[in-house]
Amino acid sequence: MTILSLETISKQYGPRALFQDFTLGMVKGERLGIIGANGCGKTTLLRIIAGLEAPDTGRVTWAQGLRVAYLPQEPVLPAEGSVLAAVFAGDAPTMRLLRAYESLSGALALAPDDQDVLAQLNALTPQMDALGAWDAETAAHSIITELGLAAQMHAPVATLSGGQRKRVAMARMLIERPDLLILDEPTNHIDTTTIAWLEEYLARTTTALILVTHDRYFLERLVGRMLEVDRGQVTSYQGNYGRFLEQKAERLQHEAASEAARQNLLRRELAWLRRGARGRTTKQKAHVERVHDLMAQRPTAAQGTVSIDLAQGRRLGKRVLQLKALSKHYDGQTLINQFDLEVHPGDRVGIIGPNGSGKTTLLNIITGRVVPDAGEVIVGTTVHMAYYDQEAMGLNETQRVVDYIRDAAEQIRGREGALVAATSMLERFLFTSEQQWALISTLSGGERRRLYLLRQLIEAPNLLILDEPTNDLDLQTLGVLEDYLDEFNGAVITVSHDRYFLDRVVQRTLAFAGEGRIVEYPGGYSSYAERQAAAAKAAPRPPTRERKTTPSSPQPSGAPNRSLGYKERRELQELEAQIPQLEAQRDQLAAALSASGSDYQQVSRLSAELAQYEERIETAFLRWAELSERV
């Protein structure tokens, strides 16, 4: 079933065409990834698909009744109200019920003996049952918890950071369960643990998905078709990111071969004309026309490739950086506690941890922007540091692009030692002549980040500090940056949530583990994740399932449990009745499976059903254990 149709859409800004005559059909449950250079029009394409912007030509058609949710890079939330109100702000009947239910539950938690609130909750129960809202409510709380919003549910939206706002918008979108999710850089400003959860969540759902992201693991594991916006065209490739790379290489090879053949034929035709054949014969005219045709077939200028053609950093001595007993506290919270670290020449150190745990604070302490409460930072005498920070401090949007680079150097030393003009170096970073003389404020977010990266690298540092370098950079620039870091002869310290980037670049991983603890692991993100999984597997397990099959009797209704809300007490009672039923049905399936004999189709069907029941029982037990523990 086709849920979305784009018919010959085109969009142009000034003299530049973002895409022309693009046609697309999308079926139910399909997953699309969109990639392209910064400023090529990816976000514009998403906005057109979402109905927020009109194409210059063509039309966009949704299937009747299609529910669409769009997550922009910078979500706009109501300035007034709490996080809870923003999360449940949808207009669907289920969302309105959940909004009312959550509000009443919060009131009951503050005044457990308020009979009026209790009566209103009881009145909502039949409506919740009729719409199946209990499952939605349970899923909502799971999403809110996994996105790290549980502690901020009653906080004003105005107090949230950019990353927290994005989580709120994402929670609202996931809770609404739309038919089509449109996500623009959903992993920006989110920590690696949450990204891994989001990837797993999206992999389990059947919702159709259109995704713009620089997260290559997302593109590899979630999408089944890639769209590349390049040179004013949108090209479709079947398969995930890895398959896209293979097909793109084949297409470029074919284009190169076709262009070589065209050039050879053009040279032969021109040589024939230059031999001075008798003029104005039919044969002569045919050759002239063929030359004009061949010249008209000249391919569109290929999309440029960023070139980090810069001289290596300055000489670096044996001592690079040492942190001794470093500590830092903010508002009564311990971010860093007695932390020691030594960085050697050639080190590649990655830093990960939850949002707000202190990663950027640690970088600011290293670079001298923040003073530690205790401890010492020792920087080697030969160290020349460059700090690529998230806020791009010093990037004056009222300044012209070329002047921003000329402030650092009129002449920049290239890789081979020759001096290169600032304008030429900007061209190597894909800034056209028009862009170089334009104000920085006219650049896209990704173009600004690319410009800021160039400014840091032309300082010829030998200690490179990178804070979320993958935010807003396109995949092409990321690949070139990774190659540059392979050859960089200095040391690198980077905070990143990009799992692929961490696996590709770093050799040591520092993980913020809470309460000021920072634990070091060898290798990149995957090595860290494997060690975490092994530690979780080796940790003491909760009581066995058999001991949980006879949970204690629920408390009398006249003595409500003050540690659980109204709905949670009701859920606990339902789970105590539901778990034995599920186990009985599982046992019946197991018996039927044993009696299936050699009937392959029957065995396959029963095995799938049995696995589903096992998963439902496991989920129910985990939830029962969570609620019982609070009792």
Secondary structure, DSSP 8 states (H G I E B T S, - for coil): -EEEEEEEEEEEETTEEEEEEEEEEEETT-EEEEEE-TTSSHHHHHHHHTTSS--SEEEEEE-TT--EEEE-SS----SSSBHHHHHT---SHHHHHHHHHHHHHHHHHH-TT-HHHHHHHHHHHHHHHHHTHHHHHHHHHHHHHHTT-GGGTTSBGGG--HHHHHHHHHHHHHHH--SEEEEESTTTT--HHHHHHHHHHHHH---EEEEE-S-HHHHHHH-SEEEEEETTEEEEEES-HHHHHHHHHHHHHHHHHHHHHHHHHHHHHHHHHHTT--TT-HHHHHHHHHHHHHHHT--------------------S--EEEEEEEEEETTEEEEEEEEEEE-TT-EEEEE--TTSSHHHHHHHHTTSS--SEEEEEE-TT--EEEE-TT-TT--TTSBHHHHHHTT-SEEE-TTS-EEEHHHHHHHTT--HHHHTSBGGGS-HHHHHHHHHHHHHTT--SEEEEESTTTT--HHHHHHHHHHHHH--SEEEEE---HHHHHHH-SEEEEEEETTEEEEEESSHHHHHHHHHHHHHHS---S-HHHHSS------TTS--TTS-HHHHHHHHHHHHHHHHHHHHHHHHHHHHHTTTT-HHHHHHHHHHHHHHHHHHHHHHHHHHHHHHH-
